[in-house]
Amino acid sequence: MKAAQVKRTISRPEDEQLPLGKTIAYGLQHVLTMYGGIIAPPLIIGGAAGLTPEQIGVLVASCLFVGGLATILQTVGIPFFGCQLPLVQGTSFASVSTIVAIVNGDGGIQSVFGAVLAASVIGFVIAPFFAKIVRFFPPVVTGVVITMIGLSLTPVAANWAMGGNAKADGYGSLENIGLAALTMVIVLLLSKVGKAAISRLSILLAMVIGTIIAMFLGMADFSAVGHGAVFAFPQPLAFGWPVFEVGAIVSMTIVVIVILTETTADILAVGEIAKTRVDSRRIADGLRADMVSSILAPIFNTFTQSAFAQNVGLVAITGVKSRFVVTAGGGILVVLGLLPVLGRVVAAIPTPVLGGAGIVLFGTVAASGIRTLASVKYENNLNMIIVATSIAFGAVPIVKPDFYDAFPAWFATIFHSGISSAAVMAVSLNLLFNELKIGTPKRHGSAYAAAPPRMVIADQVPRIVKAEEVRGLLEGDRFKSGRIIDAEGAEIPVVNEDEFRGIVEEHRKKCQEAGIKCPDESEFVRSAPPAPHH
């Protein structure tokens, strides 16, 4: 048979189809991971709007229902809609502060729905243009953003571990934190189990075990599960027709831009974790799905939709890259939205249990970003400055949440998110240092680029030497198994004269290209030659 006649099917990692049982189990794990985050916005907004418990229940059910539909659209995908990646969609927390400000205005909750609807239409229009920035997201940028996703979610896990509600009795108690710590230990122990199925379900199993332990300790309350309707379909426009106010729309449009930035970062992050190709068209499809879901959301009594960063961490920690697993999670969300009784069961999981699992989960996201940053080249460029400044800048609103309180509302909305602020800084610095070739390389050649590589010439030292034969090592250098190791763990190579000349010449060319002065040859041999052999 000719090679041309052989058909090969190249499948993407995210297209893997698992057995039905595992698909549902992993999908439920995704739901449990993000459940606390997806119901928090309607609870906060409903309280600020002065809604009754029954009305807040409508917001929560609608939130789950629309989030499930949005997840299915994002993962399954249809032409022009859905990035077909394992991304869970849900009500964006980035919009909460702006929505609370709007809801306190004259229009109330109707103004919120009108602002979400109008701003989402604007976001839908600009989504394809926004996706073109993918070329400005090289590993030095995506690594920063992925790292910041994990770091920015850590306070969420810590708050859950303390109890979730700062006004509740026992918030921050040793009992709450102890339950979270126990759950975290269970996650770690299950992750070490030899069987892959158990290891991959470590988060879900730890939540179940943690909840059972909490029941015996009297820290879990399922008494409210039987109260309320068993089945209820979200009623469209249950709070009346949307009200459109210019100020509210402008504020919400800024939020939508932030959501587009964060969703772009999440798409790139999960693509990096899944080791699959993500181009501008795929990002555009994902953003359009985001926005069309957000347009539908206010009709069904809920708010802007976006990808959930914590579930990106779950993909990393479990290694399950199948998008159909997340599709199953979307189906579960739809069912929870139609069956409030099941939602009440999931809501009864103690918050500290979620916090204990979240510590491992969100830390995994940050670790994935660090792994990406490890692949970045830092020689003969200013990538180190990009990474350092962007991470520090993104950490500011995390360690000091009130930092932007005195700034204009639109500015604070964008930069109050550690993820979006780090993304803005990383993209800007990457443009400045790596895209704009004029000026920077010649005028600001990095001092690190000028540092000569360290070598020991073979004529002066045998291939294997003894520790006492080497003199002039720098602080932190050590001798190990006949090799010279520097303070950073790198071996100082032993070269011959020809290799030495070649390395010197190559470094001289790099210095010339960077517009910096090349050191003298003597600086290349930083370790003095050993004493002669007798």
FENCORQUI-V430146 format. One record per pair of residues at least 12 apart in sequence whose ideal C-beta (glycine too) atoms are under 8 Angstrom apart, sorted by the first residue. I is the first residue (numbers start at 1). J is the second residue. D is the distance in Angstrom with one decimal. If there is no record, write none. Layout:
# FENCORQUI-V430146
i | j | d
I | J | D
I | J | D
This chain:
# FENCORQUI-V430146
i | j | d
12 | 276 | 5.1
12 | 277 | 7.8
13 | 274 | 4.9
13 | 275 | 6.0
13 | 276 | 5.3
13 | 321 | 4.5
14 | 84 | 6.6
14 | 85 | 5.6
14 | 86 | 6.0
14 | 274 | 5.4
14 | 276 | 5.7
14 | 321 | 5.4
14 | 322 | 6.4
14 | 323 | 4.5
15 | 322 | 7.5
15 | 323 | 7.1
16 | 321 | 6.5
16 | 322 | 4.4
16 | 324 | 7.8
17 | 322 | 6.7
17 | 324 | 5.7
18 | 320 | 7.5
18 | 322 | 5.7
18 | 324 | 7.3
18 | 325 | 6.6
22 | 197 | 7.2
22 | 325 | 7.9
23 | 322 | 7.3
23 | 324 | 6.0
23 | 325 | 5.4
23 | 328 | 4.9
24 | 328 | 5.4
24 | 332 | 7.8
25 | 201 | 6.1
25 | 204 | 6.7
26 | 200 | 7.2
26 | 201 | 7.3
26 | 204 | 7.9
26 | 318 | 7.0
26 | 320 | 5.3
26 | 322 | 7.7
26 | 325 | 4.3
26 | 328 | 7.3
26 | 329 | 7.8
27 | 325 | 5.3
27 | 326 | 6.7
27 | 327 | 7.4
27 | 328 | 3.1
27 | 329 | 3.7
27 | 330 | 7.8
27 | 331 | 7.2
27 | 332 | 5.8
28 | 204 | 6.4
28 | 328 | 7.9
28 | 329 | 7.0
28 | 332 | 5.9
29 | 201 | 6.4
29 | 203 | 5.5
29 | 204 | 3.9
29 | 314 | 6.7
29 | 318 | 7.5
29 | 329 | 7.9
30 | 88 | 5.5
30 | 311 | 5.4
30 | 314 | 6.0
30 | 325 | 7.0
30 | 326 | 5.8
30 | 329 | 3.8
31 | 88 | 8.0
31 | 329 | 5.0
31 | 332 | 4.9
31 | 333 | 6.1
31 | 336 | 7.4
31 | 346 | 7.2
32 | 203 | 7.6
32 | 204 | 6.2
32 | 207 | 5.5
32 | 346 | 6.8
32 | 349 | 7.0
32 | 354 | 7.8
33 | 203 | 6.4
33 | 310 | 5.7
33 | 311 | 5.9
33 | 314 | 5.2
33 | 357 | 7.3
33 | 358 | 7.9
33 | 361 | 6.5
34 | 88 | 5.6
34 | 90 | 6.0
34 | 308 | 4.6
34 | 310 | 5.7
34 | 311 | 5.5
35 | 346 | 5.4
35 | 347 | 7.3
35 | 349 | 7.5
35 | 354 | 7.8
36 | 160 | 6.4
36 | 164 | 7.2
36 | 351 | 6.7
36 | 354 | 5.1
37 | 90 | 6.9
37 | 93 | 6.5
37 | 156 | 7.1
37 | 308 | 6.4
37 | 310 | 6.4
38 | 63 | 6.1
38 | 64 | 6.8
38 | 67 | 5.6
38 | 90 | 3.9
38 | 91 | 5.8
38 | 308 | 7.4
38 | 333 | 7.8
39 | 60 | 5.3
39 | 63 | 6.5
39 | 64 | 7.4
39 | 343 | 8.0
39 | 347 | 6.8
40 | 93 | 6.7
40 | 96 | 7.9
41 | 63 | 7.1
41 | 91 | 4.6
41 | 92 | 7.5
41 | 93 | 5.9
41 | 95 | 7.4
41 | 96 | 5.2
41 | 99 | 7.7
41 | 303 | 6.3
42 | 56 | 6.5
42 | 59 | 3.6
42 | 60 | 4.9
42 | 62 | 7.7
42 | 63 | 4.9
42 | 91 | 6.8
42 | 302 | 6.9
42 | 303 | 7.7
43 | 56 | 6.5
43 | 59 | 7.9
43 | 60 | 7.0
44 | 96 | 5.7
44 | 100 | 7.0
45 | 59 | 7.0
45 | 96 | 6.6
45 | 99 | 5.4
45 | 100 | 6.4
45 | 103 | 6.4
45 | 109 | 7.8
45 | 112 | 7.3
45 | 303 | 7.1
46 | 59 | 5.1
48 | 100 | 4.6
48 | 103 | 5.4
48 | 104 | 6.8
49 | 103 | 4.7
49 | 108 | 6.3
49 | 109 | 4.9
49 | 112 | 7.9
51 | 109 | 7.3
55 | 239 | 7.6
57 | 228 | 6.8
57 | 340 | 6.7
58 | 234 | 7.1
58 | 235 | 7.4
58 | 238 | 5.6
58 | 301 | 5.9
59 | 301 | 6.1
59 | 302 | 6.6
60 | 340 | 8.0
60 | 343 | 6.9
61 | 232 | 6.3
61 | 234 | 5.7
61 | 337 | 5.2
61 | 338 | 7.9
61 | 340 | 5.5
61 | 343 | 6.8
62 | 234 | 4.4
62 | 238 | 7.8
62 | 300 | 5.0
62 | 301 | 4.1
62 | 302 | 4.4
62 | 337 | 6.9
63 | 90 | 7.3
63 | 91 | 5.0
63 | 302 | 4.6
63 | 303 | 7.6
63 | 337 | 7.6
64 | 333 | 5.1
64 | 334 | 7.6
64 | 336 | 4.6
64 | 337 | 3.8
64 | 343 | 6.1
65 | 234 | 5.0
65 | 300 | 6.5
65 | 302 | 8.0
65 | 333 | 7.4
65 | 334 | 5.9
65 | 336 | 8.0
65 | 337 | 2.8
65 | 338 | 6.6
66 | 91 | 7.9
66 | 234 | 7.8
66 | 293 | 6.7
66 | 296 | 6.4
66 | 297 | 5.1
66 | 300 | 5.2
66 | 302 | 5.0
66 | 305 | 6.8
66 | 337 | 7.5
67 | 88 | 7.8
67 | 89 | 5.7
67 | 90 | 4.0
67 | 91 | 6.4
67 | 302 | 7.9
67 | 305 | 6.8
67 | 330 | 7.7
67 | 333 | 5.2
67 | 337 | 7.7
68 | 330 | 4.6
68 | 331 | 6.5
68 | 332 | 7.1
68 | 333 | 3.1
68 | 334 | 3.5
68 | 335 | 7.6
68 | 336 | 7.4
68 | 337 | 6.0
69 | 293 | 7.0
69 | 296 | 7.4
69 | 330 | 7.2
69 | 334 | 6.3
70 | 89 | 3.7
70 | 90 | 7.5
70 | 289 | 7.0
70 | 290 | 7.6
70 | 293 | 3.6
70 | 296 | 8.0
70 | 305 | 4.8
70 | 330 | 7.5
71 | 87 | 7.6
71 | 88 | 5.3
71 | 89 | 4.5
71 | 90 | 7.6
71 | 326 | 6.3
71 | 327 | 7.1
71 | 329 | 6.4
71 | 330 | 3.1
71 | 333 | 6.3
72 | 327 | 5.7
72 | 330 | 4.1
72 | 331 | 6.8
72 | 334 | 7.5
73 | 89 | 7.8
73 | 289 | 5.0
73 | 292 | 7.5
73 | 293 | 6.5
74 | 87 | 5.4
74 | 89 | 5.3
74 | 286 | 6.5
74 | 289 | 4.8
74 | 290 | 7.5
74 | 293 | 7.8
74 | 307 | 7.5
74 | 330 | 8.0
75 | 87 | 6.8
75 | 323 | 4.4
75 | 324 | 7.1
75 | 326 | 4.8
75 | 327 | 4.5
75 | 330 | 6.5
76 | 323 | 7.7
76 | 327 | 5.8
77 | 285 | 6.7
77 | 289 | 7.6
80 | 285 | 6.0
80 | 288 | 6.0
81 | 285 | 6.0
81 | 288 | 5.3
81 | 289 | 4.6
81 | 292 | 6.3
82 | 285 | 5.7
82 | 286 | 6.8
82 | 289 | 4.6
83 | 267 | 5.5
83 | 278 | 7.7
83 | 282 | 5.1
83 | 283 | 6.8
83 | 285 | 5.3
83 | 286 | 3.1
83 | 289 | 7.0
84 | 282 | 7.6
84 | 285 | 7.7
84 | 323 | 5.8
85 | 267 | 6.3
85 | 270 | 5.2
85 | 271 | 6.4
85 | 274 | 6.9
85 | 276 | 7.4
85 | 278 | 7.7
85 | 282 | 7.8
85 | 286 | 7.1
85 | 323 | 5.9
86 | 270 | 6.1
86 | 274 | 7.0
86 | 311 | 7.6
86 | 315 | 5.4
86 | 320 | 7.7
86 | 321 | 6.1
86 | 322 | 6.5
86 | 323 | 4.7
86 | 325 | 6.4
86 | 326 | 4.3
87 | 266 | 6.2
87 | 267 | 6.8
87 | 270 | 5.9
87 | 286 | 7.3
87 | 307 | 4.5
87 | 308 | 7.6
87 | 311 | 7.0
87 | 312 | 7.4
87 | 326 | 6.6
88 | 307 | 7.0
88 | 308 | 4.6
88 | 311 | 4.2
88 | 326 | 5.7
88 | 329 | 6.0
88 | 330 | 7.3
89 | 289 | 7.8
89 | 290 | 7.2
89 | 293 | 6.2
89 | 305 | 5.2
89 | 306 | 6.9
89 | 307 | 6.1
89 | 308 | 7.1
89 | 330 | 7.6
90 | 305 | 6.7
90 | 306 | 7.4
90 | 308 | 5.3
90 | 333 | 7.8
91 | 297 | 7.7
91 | 302 | 6.0
91 | 303 | 5.2
91 | 304 | 7.0
91 | 305 | 6.5
92 | 255 | 7.8
92 | 259 | 5.3
92 | 262 | 7.8
92 | 303 | 7.1
92 | 304 | 4.7
92 | 305 | 6.5
92 | 306 | 3.9
94 | 255 | 6.0
94 | 258 | 5.2
94 | 259 | 5.8
94 | 262 | 6.5
94 | 304 | 7.7
94 | 306 | 6.9
94 | 417 | 5.8
94 | 420 | 7.6
95 | 116 | 7.6
95 | 252 | 7.1
95 | 255 | 4.7
95 | 259 | 7.2
95 | 303 | 5.8
95 | 304 | 4.7
97 | 413 | 7.2
97 | 416 | 7.2
98 | 251 | 5.2
98 | 252 | 6.3
98 | 254 | 7.7
98 | 255 | 5.0
98 | 409 | 7.9
98 | 413 | 5.8
99 | 112 | 5.2
99 | 116 | 7.9
99 | 252 | 7.9
99 | 303 | 6.3
101 | 251 | 7.2
101 | 409 | 7.5
102 | 115 | 5.9
102 | 245 | 7.9
102 | 248 | 4.6
102 | 251 | 6.7
102 | 252 | 7.3
105 | 245 | 7.2
105 | 247 | 8.0
105 | 248 | 6.9
107 | 243 | 4.4
107 | 245 | 5.6
107 | 248 | 6.9
108 | 243 | 8.0
109 | 239 | 5.3
110 | 239 | 6.4
110 | 240 | 5.5
110 | 241 | 6.9
110 | 242 | 5.8
110 | 243 | 4.1
111 | 242 | 7.9
111 | 243 | 4.8
111 | 244 | 7.9
111 | 245 | 5.2
111 | 248 | 5.1
112 | 248 | 7.3
112 | 298 | 7.7
112 | 303 | 7.1
113 | 239 | 7.1
113 | 242 | 4.1
113 | 243 | 7.6
113 | 298 | 3.7
113 | 301 | 7.6
114 | 242 | 3.6
114 | 243 | 4.7
114 | 244 | 4.2
114 | 245 | 6.7
114 | 248 | 6.9
114 | 249 | 7.4
114 | 298 | 7.4
115 | 244 | 7.5
115 | 245 | 6.9
115 | 248 | 3.9
115 | 249 | 5.0
115 | 251 | 7.0
115 | 252 | 3.9
116 | 252 | 6.0
116 | 294 | 6.5
116 | 297 | 6.3
116 | 298 | 4.7
116 | 303 | 5.5
116 | 304 | 5.6
117 | 242 | 5.4
117 | 244 | 7.9
117 | 295 | 6.2
117 | 298 | 4.7
117 | 299 | 7.7
118 | 244 | 5.9
118 | 249 | 4.5
118 | 252 | 7.3
118 | 253 | 7.8
119 | 249 | 5.8
119 | 252 | 3.8
119 | 253 | 4.4
119 | 255 | 6.9
119 | 256 | 4.6
119 | 294 | 7.9
119 | 304 | 7.6
120 | 256 | 6.4
120 | 291 | 5.2
120 | 292 | 8.0
120 | 294 | 3.7
120 | 295 | 4.5
120 | 297 | 7.5
120 | 304 | 6.6
121 | 291 | 7.8
121 | 295 | 6.1
122 | 253 | 5.4
122 | 256 | 6.7
123 | 253 | 7.5
123 | 256 | 4.0
123 | 257 | 7.4
123 | 259 | 7.3
123 | 260 | 6.1
123 | 287 | 7.7
123 | 290 | 7.6
123 | 291 | 4.4
123 | 294 | 6.9
124 | 288 | 6.3
124 | 291 | 3.8
124 | 292 | 6.3
124 | 295 | 6.6
126 | 260 | 7.6
127 | 260 | 6.9
127 | 284 | 5.8
127 | 287 | 3.8
127 | 288 | 5.0
127 | 290 | 7.6
127 | 291 | 5.7
128 | 284 | 4.6
128 | 287 | 7.9
128 | 288 | 7.5
130 | 260 | 5.2
130 | 264 | 7.1
130 | 284 | 7.8
130 | 287 | 6.2
131 | 264 | 7.3
131 | 280 | 4.7
131 | 281 | 7.3
131 | 283 | 4.0
131 | 284 | 3.7
131 | 287 | 5.9
132 | 280 | 5.5
133 | 264 | 7.2
133 | 427 | 7.0
134 | 264 | 7.7
134 | 268 | 7.5
134 | 278 | 7.3
134 | 279 | 6.6
134 | 280 | 4.5
134 | 283 | 5.5
135 | 280 | 7.5
136 | 427 | 5.3
136 | 430 | 6.3
136 | 431 | 6.4
136 | 435 | 7.3
137 | 264 | 7.6
137 | 268 | 5.6
137 | 427 | 7.1
138 | 430 | 6.7
138 | 434 | 7.5
139 | 372 | 5.4
139 | 373 | 7.3
139 | 375 | 5.7
139 | 376 | 5.1
140 | 373 | 7.3
140 | 376 | 4.8
140 | 383 | 4.9
140 | 386 | 5.5
140 | 387 | 6.4
140 | 426 | 7.2
140 | 430 | 6.2
140 | 434 | 7.6
141 | 386 | 7.8
141 | 390 | 7.9
141 | 423 | 7.5
141 | 426 | 4.4
141 | 427 | 5.8
141 | 430 | 5.3
142 | 265 | 7.6
142 | 268 | 4.9
142 | 269 | 6.7
142 | 272 | 5.9
142 | 369 | 7.8
142 | 372 | 5.9
143 | 369 | 5.2
143 | 370 | 7.4
143 | 372 | 3.6
143 | 373 | 3.7
143 | 375 | 7.8
143 | 376 | 6.3
143 | 387 | 7.2
144 | 369 | 7.0
144 | 373 | 7.2
144 | 386 | 7.4
144 | 387 | 5.9
144 | 390 | 4.5
144 | 391 | 6.0
144 | 394 | 7.4
144 | 422 | 5.6
144 | 423 | 7.6
144 | 426 | 4.3
145 | 265 | 4.3
145 | 268 | 7.1
145 | 269 | 6.7
145 | 369 | 7.2
145 | 419 | 6.7
145 | 422 | 6.1
145 | 423 | 5.0
145 | 426 | 6.5
146 | 265 | 7.5
146 | 268 | 7.9
146 | 269 | 4.5
146 | 272 | 6.8
146 | 312 | 7.9
146 | 365 | 6.4
146 | 366 | 7.6
146 | 368 | 5.5
146 | 369 | 3.2
146 | 372 | 5.9
147 | 365 | 7.9
147 | 366 | 5.2
147 | 369 | 3.0
147 | 370 | 5.9
147 | 372 | 8.0
147 | 373 | 6.8
147 | 391 | 6.4
148 | 369 | 7.3
148 | 390 | 7.8
148 | 391 | 6.6
148 | 394 | 4.3
148 | 395 | 7.6
148 | 418 | 5.3
148 | 419 | 5.3
148 | 422 | 4.0
148 | 423 | 7.6
149 | 265 | 6.8
149 | 266 | 7.3
149 | 269 | 6.3
149 | 309 | 4.4
149 | 312 | 6.7
149 | 313 | 7.8
149 | 365 | 5.1
149 | 366 | 7.5
149 | 369 | 7.1
149 | 419 | 5.6
150 | 313 | 6.6
150 | 362 | 5.2
150 | 363 | 6.2
150 | 364 | 7.1
150 | 365 | 3.3
150 | 366 | 2.8
150 | 367 | 7.1
150 | 368 | 7.4
150 | 369 | 6.3
151 | 366 | 5.4
151 | 391 | 7.9
151 | 394 | 7.4
151 | 395 | 6.5
151 | 398 | 6.4
151 | 418 | 6.7
152 | 309 | 7.7
152 | 394 | 7.3
152 | 398 | 5.6
152 | 417 | 7.2
152 | 418 | 3.8
152 | 419 | 5.3
153 | 309 | 6.0
153 | 310 | 5.8
153 | 313 | 7.5
153 | 358 | 7.2
153 | 362 | 4.0
153 | 365 | 6.8
154 | 359 | 7.6
154 | 362 | 5.5
154 | 363 | 7.3
154 | 366 | 7.8
154 | 398 | 7.8
155 | 398 | 6.3
156 | 310 | 7.7
156 | 358 | 6.6
156 | 362 | 7.3
157 | 354 | 7.9
157 | 355 | 5.2
157 | 358 | 3.3
157 | 359 | 4.9
157 | 361 | 7.5
157 | 362 | 5.3
158 | 355 | 6.9
158 | 359 | 7.8
159 | 355 | 7.3
160 | 180 | 7.2
160 | 351 | 4.8
160 | 352 | 6.6
160 | 354 | 4.7
160 | 355 | 3.2
160 | 358 | 5.8
161 | 176 | 6.7
161 | 177 | 5.6
161 | 180 | 3.5
161 | 181 | 7.8
161 | 351 | 8.0
161 | 352 | 5.4
161 | 355 | 3.0
161 | 356 | 6.3
161 | 358 | 7.6
161 | 359 | 7.0
162 | 176 | 5.7
162 | 177 | 6.5
162 | 180 | 8.0
162 | 352 | 7.5
162 | 355 | 7.2
163 | 176 | 4.6
163 | 351 | 5.8
163 | 352 | 6.4
164 | 351 | 3.5
164 | 352 | 7.9
164 | 354 | 7.9
164 | 355 | 7.7
165 | 351 | 7.7
175 | 217 | 7.5
175 | 219 | 6.8
176 | 219 | 7.8
176 | 351 | 7.8
176 | 352 | 4.5
177 | 352 | 7.1
179 | 210 | 6.6
179 | 213 | 7.2
179 | 214 | 5.9
179 | 217 | 7.3
179 | 219 | 6.2
179 | 350 | 6.5
179 | 352 | 4.2
179 | 353 | 6.5
179 | 356 | 7.0
180 | 352 | 4.2
180 | 353 | 7.1
180 | 355 | 4.3
180 | 356 | 3.7
180 | 359 | 7.3
181 | 356 | 6.3
182 | 210 | 6.6
182 | 213 | 6.7
182 | 356 | 6.8
183 | 206 | 5.4
183 | 207 | 7.1
183 | 209 | 7.8
183 | 210 | 3.9
183 | 352 | 7.2
183 | 353 | 5.0
183 | 355 | 7.6
183 | 356 | 2.9
183 | 357 | 5.7
184 | 206 | 7.9
184 | 356 | 4.1
184 | 357 | 7.1
184 | 359 | 5.2
184 | 360 | 5.9
186 | 202 | 7.9
186 | 205 | 7.6
186 | 206 | 4.2
186 | 209 | 5.4
186 | 210 | 6.4
186 | 356 | 7.8
187 | 202 | 5.1
187 | 203 | 6.2
187 | 206 | 4.3
187 | 356 | 7.1
187 | 357 | 5.7
187 | 360 | 4.9
188 | 360 | 6.9
190 | 202 | 3.8
190 | 205 | 5.6
190 | 206 | 6.1
191 | 317 | 7.9
191 | 360 | 8.0
200 | 318 | 4.4
200 | 319 | 6.5
200 | 320 | 5.8
201 | 318 | 7.7
202 | 317 | 7.8
202 | 318 | 7.7
203 | 314 | 6.5
203 | 317 | 7.0
203 | 318 | 7.3
203 | 357 | 5.2
203 | 360 | 7.6
203 | 361 | 6.4
206 | 353 | 7.9
206 | 356 | 7.3
206 | 357 | 5.6
207 | 349 | 6.3
207 | 353 | 5.6
207 | 354 | 7.2
207 | 357 | 5.8
210 | 350 | 7.3
210 | 352 | 7.9
210 | 353 | 3.9
210 | 356 | 6.5
210 | 357 | 7.7
211 | 348 | 7.9
211 | 349 | 5.3
211 | 350 | 6.4
211 | 353 | 5.7
214 | 350 | 4.6
214 | 352 | 7.6
214 | 353 | 6.3
219 | 350 | 5.5
219 | 352 | 7.5
220 | 348 | 6.4
220 | 349 | 7.5
220 | 350 | 5.2
221 | 348 | 6.4
222 | 345 | 7.2
222 | 348 | 4.8
224 | 344 | 6.0
224 | 348 | 7.3
225 | 341 | 6.6
225 | 344 | 4.8
225 | 345 | 5.5
225 | 348 | 6.3
226 | 341 | 7.6
227 | 344 | 7.7
228 | 340 | 5.6
228 | 341 | 7.0
228 | 344 | 6.8
229 | 340 | 5.7
229 | 341 | 7.6
230 | 339 | 6.5
230 | 340 | 7.3
230 | 341 | 4.7
231 | 338 | 6.3
231 | 339 | 5.8
231 | 340 | 7.8
232 | 338 | 7.1
232 | 340 | 5.7
233 | 338 | 6.2
234 | 300 | 5.1
234 | 301 | 6.3
234 | 337 | 6.4
235 | 301 | 7.5
236 | 299 | 5.4
236 | 300 | 5.9
236 | 301 | 7.7
237 | 299 | 6.4
237 | 301 | 7.4
238 | 301 | 5.0
239 | 301 | 6.1
242 | 298 | 5.9
250 | 410 | 7.8
251 | 409 | 6.7
251 | 410 | 7.1
251 | 413 | 7.1
252 | 304 | 7.6
254 | 410 | 4.9
254 | 413 | 5.2
254 | 414 | 6.4
255 | 304 | 6.7
255 | 413 | 5.9
256 | 291 | 7.6
256 | 294 | 7.4
256 | 304 | 6.6
257 | 414 | 7.3
258 | 413 | 6.5
258 | 414 | 5.5
258 | 417 | 6.1
258 | 420 | 4.9
259 | 290 | 7.0
259 | 294 | 7.8
259 | 304 | 5.9
259 | 306 | 4.6
260 | 287 | 5.8
260 | 290 | 7.3
261 | 419 | 7.7
261 | 420 | 4.9
261 | 423 | 5.4
261 | 424 | 7.4
262 | 306 | 6.1
262 | 307 | 7.3
262 | 309 | 7.3
262 | 417 | 7.0
262 | 419 | 5.3
262 | 420 | 5.9
262 | 423 | 7.7
263 | 286 | 6.6
263 | 287 | 6.2
263 | 290 | 5.2
263 | 306 | 5.2
263 | 307 | 4.7
264 | 283 | 5.8
264 | 286 | 7.9
264 | 287 | 6.9
264 | 423 | 8.0
265 | 419 | 6.2
265 | 423 | 5.5
266 | 306 | 7.9
266 | 307 | 3.9
266 | 308 | 7.7
266 | 309 | 5.8
266 | 312 | 5.7
267 | 282 | 7.3
267 | 283 | 5.5
267 | 286 | 4.9
267 | 307 | 6.9
268 | 283 | 7.6
269 | 309 | 7.7
269 | 312 | 5.1
269 | 365 | 7.6
269 | 368 | 7.3
269 | 369 | 7.7
270 | 312 | 5.0
270 | 315 | 5.8
272 | 368 | 7.3
272 | 372 | 5.9
273 | 312 | 6.8
273 | 315 | 5.4
273 | 316 | 4.9
273 | 321 | 7.4
273 | 368 | 5.7
274 | 315 | 6.8
274 | 321 | 4.3
276 | 321 | 7.7
286 | 307 | 7.7
290 | 305 | 6.0
290 | 306 | 6.1
290 | 307 | 7.2
293 | 305 | 4.1
309 | 365 | 6.7
309 | 419 | 7.1
310 | 358 | 7.0
310 | 361 | 6.1
310 | 362 | 6.3
310 | 365 | 7.6
311 | 326 | 7.3
312 | 365 | 5.9
313 | 361 | 4.6
313 | 362 | 5.6
313 | 363 | 7.9
313 | 364 | 4.8
313 | 365 | 3.8
313 | 368 | 7.6
314 | 361 | 6.1
316 | 364 | 4.9
316 | 365 | 6.3
316 | 367 | 7.6
316 | 368 | 4.7
317 | 360 | 6.8
317 | 361 | 6.1
317 | 364 | 4.3
373 | 387 | 6.1
378 | 448 | 7.3
379 | 448 | 7.2
379 | 449 | 6.4
380 | 446 | 7.1
380 | 449 | 4.3
380 | 510 | 5.5
380 | 513 | 7.8
380 | 514 | 5.8
381 | 433 | 7.1
381 | 434 | 6.9
381 | 446 | 6.8
381 | 449 | 7.5
382 | 433 | 4.3
382 | 434 | 7.8
382 | 440 | 7.2
382 | 444 | 7.2
382 | 446 | 5.8
383 | 433 | 7.7
383 | 434 | 7.7
384 | 446 | 7.9
384 | 448 | 7.1
385 | 429 | 7.1
385 | 433 | 7.0
386 | 426 | 6.2
386 | 429 | 4.4
386 | 430 | 5.9
386 | 433 | 6.2
386 | 434 | 7.8
387 | 426 | 7.9
389 | 425 | 6.3
389 | 429 | 6.2
390 | 422 | 5.1
390 | 425 | 4.4
390 | 426 | 3.9
390 | 429 | 6.4
391 | 422 | 6.5
393 | 421 | 5.9
393 | 422 | 6.2
393 | 425 | 4.5
394 | 418 | 4.4
394 | 419 | 7.0
394 | 421 | 5.1
394 | 422 | 2.7
394 | 423 | 7.8
394 | 425 | 6.9
395 | 418 | 6.4
395 | 422 | 7.9
396 | 418 | 7.6
396 | 421 | 7.2
397 | 415 | 6.6
397 | 416 | 5.2
397 | 417 | 6.9
397 | 418 | 5.3
397 | 421 | 6.3
398 | 418 | 4.7
401 | 416 | 7.6
404 | 416 | 5.5
441 | 513 | 7.3
441 | 514 | 5.6
441 | 515 | 5.9
442 | 514 | 7.8
442 | 515 | 3.7
443 | 515 | 7.1
445 | 511 | 7.7
445 | 514 | 4.0
445 | 515 | 5.1
445 | 516 | 3.5
446 | 514 | 7.4
446 | 516 | 7.9
449 | 510 | 6.9
449 | 511 | 7.1
449 | 514 | 5.3
449 | 516 | 6.4
450 | 511 | 6.2
450 | 514 | 7.9
450 | 516 | 5.0
450 | 517 | 6.8
450 | 518 | 7.2
450 | 519 | 6.6
451 | 519 | 8.0
452 | 504 | 7.9
452 | 507 | 6.1
452 | 519 | 5.0
452 | 523 | 4.9
452 | 524 | 4.5
452 | 526 | 7.7
453 | 503 | 6.2
453 | 507 | 6.5
453 | 524 | 6.6
454 | 486 | 6.7
454 | 492 | 4.9
454 | 524 | 7.4
454 | 525 | 7.7
454 | 526 | 4.5
454 | 527 | 6.6
455 | 492 | 6.8
455 | 493 | 5.6
455 | 494 | 7.6
455 | 495 | 5.2
455 | 500 | 6.2
455 | 503 | 6.8
455 | 524 | 5.8
455 | 525 | 5.8
455 | 526 | 7.9
456 | 484 | 6.6
456 | 492 | 6.1
456 | 493 | 7.4
456 | 494 | 5.1
456 | 495 | 7.4
456 | 525 | 6.7
456 | 527 | 5.3
456 | 529 | 7.0
457 | 494 | 7.8
457 | 495 | 6.2
457 | 496 | 7.1
457 | 497 | 6.5
457 | 500 | 5.6
457 | 525 | 6.3
457 | 529 | 7.2
458 | 494 | 5.5
458 | 495 | 6.1
458 | 496 | 4.4
458 | 497 | 7.7
459 | 496 | 6.9
459 | 497 | 6.2
460 | 529 | 3.5
460 | 530 | 7.2
461 | 494 | 6.1
461 | 529 | 5.8
461 | 530 | 5.3
462 | 533 | 6.5
463 | 482 | 7.8
463 | 494 | 6.0
464 | 482 | 3.7
465 | 479 | 7.9
465 | 482 | 6.4
465 | 484 | 7.9
465 | 530 | 5.9
466 | 479 | 8.0
467 | 479 | 4.0
469 | 530 | 3.9
469 | 531 | 5.9
469 | 533 | 7.8
470 | 484 | 6.5
470 | 527 | 6.7
470 | 530 | 5.0
471 | 528 | 4.9
471 | 529 | 7.8
471 | 530 | 6.3
471 | 531 | 7.2
472 | 526 | 8.0
472 | 527 | 5.6
472 | 528 | 2.9
473 | 527 | 5.7
474 | 486 | 7.3
474 | 487 | 7.3
474 | 526 | 6.5
474 | 527 | 7.6
475 | 487 | 7.0
476 | 488 | 7.9
477 | 492 | 7.4
477 | 527 | 7.4
484 | 527 | 6.3
492 | 526 | 7.9
492 | 527 | 6.1
500 | 524 | 7.2
500 | 525 | 7.9
503 | 524 | 7.2
504 | 521 | 5.9
504 | 524 | 5.8
507 | 524 | 7.6
